[in-house]
Amino acid sequence: MSPTPKQISCAEFQSRLPELIGSGANLSENEHIQTCELCRDLLAELEVIAQAARDLFPTVEPPDDLWKNIETAIKSETGTK
């Protein structure tokens, strides 16, 4: 029995996974994920790894006056006003 046009193999799905993740698509709605426990488990493991990476390197917002401080430091080094 061959797969219907919407069904893809695990290898095909996994090769497209970086593109799917990068697109921001909701992968829980993907037909293959809904029907394949192996790829669902893989995706869950990747999500755990991604969250751990975000926890290791949290996004830090720079202070509001950062660019002003940089400009002031450059001006003081070059002697301009």
Secondary structure, DSSP 8 states (H G I E B T S, - for coil): ----TT---HHHHHHHHHHHHHHT--GGG-HHHHH-HHHHHHHHHHHHHHHHHHHHS------TTHHHHHHHHHHHHHT--
